[in-house]
């Protein structure tokens, strides 16, 4: 999600998901207090979805913890090995994302 919110359509396009799945997920996130729907000034036909303050705080805290973990891992394996491991994992993720795109386009 963008800092200034996003729409269900934008989420669907980025995640390559069907509108029904996105609508269901949005409803669940609203019910859990993670996102709120508000007015979309750019397009009155849709709503702008925003993270709640609690969700933003959770994400911030998670980033802090992830940064600390990364620092710990670098201390254990060294900067070069960490970079190699990260590059390999990202290539594997990209491979699987492309597989999903190919299957989705069939």
C-alpha positions in Angstrom: 0.0 0.0 0.0 1.1 3.5 -0.7 1.6 6.0 2.1 -1.4 8.0 0.8 -3.5 4.8 0.4 -4.5 2.7 -2.6 -7.6 1.3 -4.2 -8.8 -2.2 -4.5 -8.2 -2.1 -8.3 -4.6 -1.1 -7.7 -4.1 -3.9 -5.2 -5.6 -6.4 -7.7 -3.4 -5.2 -10.5 -0.2 -5.5 -8.5 -1.1 -8.8 -6.9 -2.6 -10.3 -10.1 -5.6 -11.4 -8.1 -9.2 -11.6 -9.0 -11.5 -8.8 -7.8 -13.6 -11.3 -5.7 -10.5 -12.4 -3.8 -9.3 -8.8 -3.3 -12.8 -7.8 -2.0 -12.8 -10.7 0.5 -9.3 -9.9 1.7 -10.1 -6.2 2.1 -13.2 -7.0 4.1 -11.1 -9.3 6.4 -8.4 -6.6 6.8 -11.1 -4.0 7.7 -12.7 -6.4 10.2 -9.3 -6.9 11.9 -8.7 -3.1 12.1 -5.7 -3.2 9.7 -7.1 -0.9 7.0 -9.9 1.7 6.7 -11.7 2.7 3.6 -12.2 6.4 2.9 -13.1 8.8 0.1 -11.1 8.6 -3.1 -10.8 12.2 -4.3 -9.4 11.1 -7.6 -12.3 8.7 -8.5 -15.6 8.9 -6.6 -16.5 5.5 -7.9 -13.9 3.8 -5.7 -12.6 4.0 -2.1 -9.1 4.8 -1.0 -7.8 2.2 1.4 -5.4 3.3 4.1 -3.5 1.5 6.9 -4.8 2.2 10.4 -2.3 4.0 12.8 -1.9 0.6 14.6 -1.0 -1.2 11.4 1.5 1.5 10.5 3.1 1.2 14.0 3.2 -2.6 13.6 4.9 -2.3 10.2 7.4 0.2 11.6 8.3 -2.1 14.5 8.6 -5.0 12.1 11.1 -3.1 10.0 13.1 -2.2 13.0 13.2 -5.9 14.0 14.1 -7.0 10.4 16.9 -4.5 10.3 18.3 -5.9 13.5 18.1 -9.4 12.3 19.9 -8.5 9.1 22.7 -6.9 11.1 22.9 -10.1 13.2 23.0 -12.3 10.1 25.8 -10.2 8.5 27.8 -10.5 11.7 27.4 -14.3 11.5 28.1 -14.9 7.8 29.8 -11.7 6.7 28.7 -9.0 4.3 29.7 -10.8 1.1 27.9 -14.1 2.0 24.8 -12.2 3.1 24.7 -10.4 -0.2 25.1 -13.7 -2.1 22.4 -15.4 -0.1 20.0 -12.4 -0.6 20.7 -12.4 -4.4 20.0 -16.1 -4.6 16.7 -15.9 -2.6 15.5 -13.0 -4.7 16.2 -14.9 -7.9 14.2 -17.9 -6.6 11.3 -15.6 -5.6 11.4 -13.9 -9.1 11.3 -17.4 -10.7 8.2 -18.4 -8.8 6.5 -15.1 -9.4 7.0 -15.5 -13.1 5.6 -19.0 -13.0 2.5 -17.7 -11.3 2.2 -15.0 -14.0 2.5 -17.5 -16.7 -0.1 -19.8 -15.2 -2.4 -16.8 -14.6 -2.1 -15.7 -18.2 -3.1 -19.2 -19.6 
